[in-house]
Amino acid sequence: MAPVAKVTKKNLGNVVVIGGCGFLGHHIVNQLVDSYTCKVSVVDLRTTRNRRPESDGVQYFDADITSLESIVTIFKKVKPDVVIHTASPVAIAETANSFLYKVNVEGTQCVIDACRETGVTALVYTSSASVISDSVTDLINADERWPMLRGKFQTDYYAETKGLAEEAVLKANHTGPSDLLTAAIRPAGIFGEGDVQMLPNMLDLYYNNKTNFQVGDNTNLFDFTYVGNVAHAHLLAAHLLLATARLSVKPLDHEKVDGEAFIITNDAPIYFWDFPRQLWAIAGHKKGTEGVWTISKDVGVPLATVVETSLWLIGKKSKMTPRGIRFSCMTRYYNIAKARERLGYKPILTTRQGMERSVKAFMAEKESAEAKKTQ
């Protein structure tokens, strides 16, 4: 019997994951510990959740990224070769614009300055595929050549601040007194274990028996991206930035990773309402599409406006919003040829595999929470 070939893990040196206890961040940490040779440190506002066992040797630091002094102090102690910056407020209507700007724009600038001051080689930033969307116009096979929307053309302030931060990160590439190399990852529609937004909202419809409602005719293709695939893309970019730093000759333009943004999806768009229906089926839903009540976007948007306003007047929040209605009727899928060709990216899990893992984790967490209530 032939000996089994030993798989050599890629070495990323010392890696700091900012936001490493968050949804995406802790998946990046998991992949670093499980699949790479490196020393991992996590910086987050609070590091009490999504922690690795102490035996894994991950260091955790509580810090506010809007404090340059705090970040520099940590970087001087850890001496990172790579910084992966995922930290951001949750993109919900209740998040104040001033807070989004402070964290996403000012905080990211602090991270850039700290990287430069402490000699970091590579910085990978988590941007958003929404930076090229106005939340109204369909995105059909969109790619990185599409213009970033800003100002009056950008209706979503979260996307506005992510765009500003991405511009700052890419502008910092190989400029100034340091040799910092940078790249940005633009994920689209992230879901997975630990998701606190999309997945809970969709599965709550199943648990509350509200699966017989649909807005639009479900002919709009949409990109949903498993969080593990997004984490994988960040680490591919980090590895290639380190490789670029070691080159004596600059890469050709069509090979370049540093100073570039990359859209990341599962490369498998799906009709919008097919996605929650598959989640519901995995969770145990037995019904098909029979008996589903469908309303058009033209009816749904004004109806949602009335419901939202009425509940606001009595101090309550509506889950049915005009923006949500428009979102569920949009065509929104991307072309990831650039990530395939330059990063060597391909999804490590299919959408279905990601769904199964996600629902299993959600149900386990739900059962655990219910068990605690009965104690």
Secondary structure, 3 states (H helix, E strand, C coil): CCCCCCCCCEEEEEEEEECCCCHHHHHHHHHHHHHEEEEEEEEECCCCCCCCCHHHCCEEEECCCCCHHHHHHHHHHHCCCEEEECCCCCCCCCCCHHHHHHHHHHHHHHHHHHHHHHCCCEEEEECCHHHHCCCCCCEEEECCCCCCCCHHHCCCHHHHHHHHHHHHHHHCCCCCCCCCEEEEEEECCEECCCCCCHHHHHHHHHHCCCCCEEECCCCCEECCEEHHHHHHHHHHHHHHHHHHHHCCCCCCCCCCCCCEEEEECCCCCEECCHHHHHHHHHHCCCCCCCCCEEECHHHHHHHHHHHHHHHHHCCCCCCCCHHHHHHHHCCEEECCHHHHHHHCCCCCCCHHHHHHHHHHHHHHHHHHHHHHHHC
